[in-house]
Amino acid sequence: MIIMEKKKLKIRDLTLRDGQQSLFATRLSQGEIDKLLPYYENAGFYIMEVWGGAVPDSVMRYLDESPWDRLRACSQAMKGKSLLSALSRGRNLFGYVPYPDYVLEGFYKEAIANGLNVMRIFDALNDIDNVRESIRLINELGGIADGAVCYTVDPKVAEEPKKGFFGRLFGKKAVEPEKIFTDEYFVEKARQMEALGAKIITLKDMAGLVNPLRAASIISKLKANVKVPVDFHTHCTPGYGLASSVMAIINGVDILDTNIWWFGGGSAAPAIELIYLFTQKLGIEIDVDMKAVGEIRKHLLEARHSLKNFDLGQLPNEFDPLNDKLPAEIEAQLDRAVAAAKAGDEQILLDACHAIEQYFGFPKPNELVKEAEVPGGMYSNMVAQLKALHAEDLLDDAMRLIPMVRRDAGLVPLVTPTSQIVGSQAVSVALDRRKGNPDYTTKSNQFISLVKGEYGHTPVAVDPAFREKITGSAV
C-alpha cells in the first residue's frame, strides 16, 4: 500500500514587515520585535519578511533605530531556521529614485552580510531592465533572488472623458482600449525574470485587486510556465484577499504570504489561522508549527496594544484554531467556500469568506478602494494632499481622473512610487480644472521624470505629443 503524503504549503510570514506597515504605519519597535523573536525561532516559517519596504525609513525617521541592527537581530535570533526576506524596488532599492549599479551592489552586499537571505525584487513599471542587475547581484552575492511581478488592472474607461490627452484620443464617446494587463502579460514577465535567474516568482498584488477567478487563472498559468516556486502576495482591503488565497492554494501555489491573527486582515494580508482552517478542509498541510504560531499570537496582541496610536485596523475576536471549536454555521461557510472555489463560483466563494471574516471581527471590504481599483495607501495619500490644500471636496474628481493620468503616463501600474506620482498628479489636474486652467498646467517634478522615461519603460509608449507637452521634448 502506497501512502501519499499531503501536499505542503509553504508560508512567508509578513507580520514583522508588511503586516505592521499595512496596519500600524511601520511603528513596531525593536524592543517589541525582540520579545517576539524567541517564539518565531521554531515556528517553521519558510520565509520571514522582516526588512525592506518602509522599514528602513520608518525605523530611522520615527523610532530612532538602525535598520541594520534590526536585520542583524532577526538573523541572530532565527539561527538560520527560517529564511529572512526584504522587499526591494529594484533600481530604486527602498527609495523613490533610481540608483546606479554600484550603489545596488554595495547595498546588497551589506544586506546579505548582515543576515538577509531572500530579496524580493519588483519594479513599479514591471520594467525587466530595472530588475535585471538586482537579480544578478543577489544571486552572485549568495542570496536568493525573488522576482515579483506587480499585478494591476487596466483602468476603467471614463464615463465622460473631459479635457486632456485621454479625451482627445477617444473623443466624446467612451471607447474600450486594448487590454494590456492580460494573464499572458504577467506570465511573460515571470518567464523573463526566471530567465534572468530569479529563484522564486511572486505574483505581487499590492492593492488586493486580484479577484478569485483571476487568481486561479494567473497562478495556474504561472505554475505551467515557470519551473521555480510560485508565491502569492495579496491584501484584504477590497475584500478579495482570503478568497483569492484559497483559489491560489487550489491552483497549486507553492508559497503563500500571510500574517498572524492580530496583524492580519483589513489592509493587510490574510491571517494564517484562517488559511489553516481552509487547508484542513482541502487536505493540504501548512508547513508551519501552528502551536508555535499560537505562542506568537499571544504575545502579538500585546504588541498591537502598544501600537494603538497608529492602529489603522479593527481588532478581531480572539481565536485559537487548534483549540477553539467553530460554530456549525462557520463550519458550513468553510465547506460552502471550498465547494464554491472548486466549482469556480466566485460570488458564493466571496460571500462565504466575507461571512467567515465578519464572524471573527475582521474589517469589511473597503468598497471605495475596490471600486476605484487603487491601493489603499494611494487613496489615503490623495485624501491627505487634498486636506492640506483645503480642497477635500475635489476627491471624487481626482479619483475619476486617475485612469486618464495613468493612460497619459504610459499605463503605469499603481505601486510605490508610481501610485503616489499618479495620485498626486490627478489631484493637481483636478485643481487645475477648478481654476479654469488647462490639464497639466501644474506638474510635479516626479511626473515629469516619469513621462521623460527616467523611471524606466512604461507598459505602453507615451504619446510623443503628450511627452513634449509635459517635458518640452517629444523624445
N, C-alpha and C positions, 0 to 999 in steps of 0.2 A: 504493500500500500504506500503510495507516494503522498506525503503530507506537504501541501502547498503553503508556503509562508505568506502571511498577509503582506500586501503592498505597504510600503512605509512612506510616509510623507515627512519630508524634512522641513524644519521650521527655521525661519530667520526672525529672531526676536527684535522688534523695533522699539521696545519700551523706553530704553535709555537714550534714544536719539529722536526718531521721528514721532514716537508717542508723546514725549514731553514737548516736542516742538509744535505738534498739531494742537495740543490741548492746553499747554501751560507756558507758552511763549519762551520755551527753552530756558527755564529758570531753575531747573533741578541742580542743586549744588553738589559739589564733590563730596561733602560730608554725608549727604543723603545717599549718594551712589555707593559710598564706602560701606554703608550699613547693608546695602542690598547685595553687593558682590559675593560675599561668602555663600549666599543661598543660590546664586547663579552657577557657582563652580560645577556642581554636579547635576544641573538640570538637563544637560544633554542637548542644548540648542545646537543645531548645525552651525549657524552663524548668529552672532550678536552684533547689531548695528549700534555702535557707541560713539561715533565721531562723524564729522562732516556736516553737510547741510548748514544749519545756523549755529551749530555748537561752538566752533572756534571763535566766531564773532561774539556770540552772546556771553560765553564764559569770561571773555576778556572785558567786554564792554559793560556788562551788568553785574557780574559776580566777582570781578577782580581775581580771576583764577587763570591758570595757564592751561590751554587745551592740550599741550604736550604732557603735562602732569596727569591729566585725565586719561589720555591714551595709555600711558605707562601704568597707571594704577589698575586699569581694567586688564591689561595684559598680564601683569604680575598676579592678580587675583585669580584669573582664569587658568593659568598654568598650561595653556595650550589645549584645554579641553573643549573649547568652542572657538571657531574662527571669529576674529574681530573684523568688522567691516566699517567702511565710511562711504559717504556719498560725495562724489566729486562732479563738478560741472565741466568736465573735460578741460579745454584750454582756459576756462575761467576759474578752475580749481574751486575754492569756496567763495569766490568773489563775483563781480559783475562785469569784469572786463577781461579780454583775452590776454594771457601771459605768454612770454617767449618760452621756447622749449627748455632753455637752461634753468628757468625757474621751476618748470614742471619736474625736471629731473631732480633738482635739489630737494624739492618738497617731498616727492615720493620716496626718495632715498631716506630722508629723515623719518617719514611716517612709518615705513617698514622697519627701520632700525628701532623704532620706539614701540613696536608691537602690532602694527596693522598687518592683517593678512589679506583681506579682500577689499579692493577698491571698486565700488560700483560707479561706473563712468557713464554719464549721459551728456548730451548736448541739447540745448534748448531748441535748436533748429533741426535736430536729427541729422546734422551735417556730419557725415562719416569722417571728413577731413579733420574735424575738430576733436575727434576721439582717437584718431589713428596713433598719434605719438604717445598718448597716455596709456593705451593698451600695450604698446610695445615696451614702454618703460616699466610698467608694473610687472609684466612677465619677466623682463630682463633682470629686474632687481629682486626677484624671488617672491613676488606677491601673486595674487590671483586676480586677473582682470575680469570683471563682471560688466558686460556690455548691456546697458539699459536703453531700450527703445521707448521713447516718450509717446504715450498714447494721447491722441487728440481727435477731435471730430471736425468735419467740415462745417464751417459756420452756416447758420440758417440764412436763408435768403430773406433780405429785409422786405417787410410788407410794403413799405412805401419809401423806396430809395429817394434821398433828397439830394443834397449837394455832394460834391467830391467825386473822386475818380470812380467809385462804385456806381453812383448814379449815372454818370456819363457813359460808363461801359454798358450798362444793362438797360438804360432808358427808363421810361416810366413804369413799364410792366416788370414784375419780378420774374427773372429767368433763372432756372436751375443750372448752376455751373457744373462743370465736370467734377465728379468726386475724386479727391486726391488721396484721402486717408482710408484706403481700402485695406482689407486683410493682406493683400499682396504687398502693399506698401510696407507694412510693419514686418512681414516675413522677410522681404528683401533687405531691409535694414539689419535684421538679425543675422541673416546669412553673411552680409558684408562684415559685420562685427566678428562673427565666428571665424571668417577667413583671415581677419587681422590678428587673431589669437585670443579672442575672448573665451574664457573657460566656463562662464555661466552667461546665459542670456536672460535678462529680466524684461518683462512687459511692465513698464512703469506707468501706472495710471495715477498720476499725481493729483488729479481733480476728482477721482472716483466716478468717472463718466462711463466706464466700461459696463454696459448692461449685461445681464447674464448670458443671453444668447450670443452676444458679440464676444464675451469672454470664452465661451465654449468654442466658437469658430476660430478665434485667433490662436488660443492655446493649442488646440488640436493641430492646426496647421504649423505652428512652431515646432511641435513635437515631431511632425512628419518631415520637417525640412532642416533641422539642426541636430547635431549629434551630442552637443553639450547639454547639461541640465538646464531646465527652464524654470524660472522663478516668476511668481505673480505678485505684484505690489499694487494695492489699491487703498482707497479710503472710503469711509461710510457716509460722507457728507450728504450726497444726493439720495442715499437710500439703496444703492446697488451693492455695496461692498460685501456684505455677508453672502447674499445670493450668488453674486459673481464668483466669490471664492469657492463656494460649493460646486459651481459649474466648472471652475478651473481644476478642482480636485478630480471630479468625474472624468474630465478630459485629459488626465494624465500629467498634470503639472508636478514637477519634482520637488520644488521648494515653494512654500507659501509664507508670506510676510504677515506676522500677527503682533499684537500687543497683549500684555497681561491685563486682565479684567479692568482694574481701576484706571488704566491708561488706554483703553480700547474704545471702539465705537465713536459715534459722533463724527468729528472731522478727522479722526484717526483711523487706523486700520482695524479690522475686526478683532475681537477678543479671542485668544487661543482657546478659552474654555468653551465658547460656542462652536468653534471649529472642531474641538474634541467631541462634542455631542454628535455632530454630523458624521465624523469619521467612524464613530462607534456604529452608527446606523448603516454606514457604507461598507463596513468590514475592512477598513483601512487603518493601519496603525500609525499614530503620530510618534515620530522618533524622538520623543522627549519624555523625561520623567515627570509625570503630572503631579506626583507627590511633592517633588522639589518646587514645581511651579506654585503649588499651594502655599508653600512656605514664603516664597517671594511675594505672593499675593497678600499675605497677612501684613507684611512689612511695607508693602507698596501703598496701602491705604494711609498709613502714617505719612508717607512721603507726599501723597496727594493733599492731605490736610495742610502740610507745610507750604503748599503752593496755592492756597485758597485765594490769595490776592491776584493771581494770574489765571485762575481756573476759567476756561472758556467753555467747559462742557457741562455735563449733567451727571451727578453721582448715581451710578446704577445700584441696584439692590445687591446685597451680599449673596454670594453663591459659590458653593464648592461642588464641582461636577463629580468628584469621587465619592462624596458622602451625602449630598442632598438629593432627596427624591423629588423628581419632577411631577407636577400635577398631570393628570391624564390628558387635559386639554393641550398642554405643551408637548407631551409625547406625541399626541395626534398631529400637532402642527409640524413637528420634526418629520414624521412619517409622510405627511402631506407634501412637505417641501422636497423631500428626497424623491418621492414618486413624480412630482412635477418636474424636477430637474432632469430625471431620466427620460421623461416624456417630452422634454423641450417646451413645457408650458410655462413661459416666463412670468405671466401675470400671477398665476397661482403660486409659483415659487416666491415671488416678491411679497405677495400678501402673507404667506406663511412666515417668511423671515421677518417681516415687519411686526407681525403678531408676537413672535418669539422675542424680538428686541424690546417691544413695548412691555411685555411681561416682566422682563428683567430690569426695566427702567432706563434703557439706553435712549438717547435723543431720537426724536422723529426725523425723517428725511427733511433736508432743507430744500423746500420746493423752489425757492427763488434761485438758488445756485443750480439746481437741476435744470430749471427752465432756461437760465442764462448760459448754461454749459461753460462755466468758468470756474477756476479753482477758488475755494473759499477765501484764501489769503489775498487773491487778486481783488475780489469783491470788497473785502474789509479795507484794503488799502485805498480803493476808489472812494469808499464812504468817508474815510479819514481825510483824504485830499479835499473832497467837496466840503466837508465840515470846516476844515481850516480856512476855506475860501468863502464860508458863509453862503454856500450855494447847494445845500443838500437837496433842494427841490429839482436839481438837474440830474439826479441819479438815474432815473428811468431813461432819460435822453442819452446819457453817457453809455448806459448798458446797451441800448439799441444801436449805438454807433460802433460797438466792438467788432461786429462782422465786417463793416466797411474798412475799419482801420487795419484789421488782420489781412484782408484781401489786398489792400493797397500796399501793405508792407511785405507781401510775398507769402501770405497764408501761413504765418508763423504759428507753431504750436504755443499753447499758453502754459508755460512753465518758467520758473525763475531762470534768467532775468527777463525774458521776452514778455511774460504775462504782466509784469509791472510796467514795462515800457509801453505796451499796447493799452493797458488800462489808464495810465496817466495821459497818454495822447488822446484817448477817447474823451476824457474829461476836458482836455484843452479844446477839442473841436466843439464840444457842447457849449463851452464858454464863448468860443468864437462866434457861434451861431446866435447866442443870446445877444451879443454885442453888435450883430449885423455884419460881422466880418466874414470873409471867405474861409472855407475849411482850411485848416493847417496854417492859418496866419501865425498861430503860436505853435512852435515846435520845440520839443526838448532836444538837448544835445544827444541823448541816448537814442531817440527816434531817428535823428539824422544819421547817426552812426549805423543803426540797423539798416536803414534804406541804402546807405552807401555800400553795405556789404562787409563792414568791419567785424561783425559778429559771425560771419560765415555765409554759406549758401542757403538761401531760403528755399522752402519746398517748391515754390513756383517763382519764376523770374519776376522781378519788379518791373513794371512798365517804365520804359526809359523816360517818357514824358513826366511821369509822376516823380521819378528819381530826380530829374532836372528841377522840378518844382520845389522839392524838399531840400536838395543838396546843392543846386546850382550847376550840376553836371549830369548829363544823360548817361554817362558811362562810369 
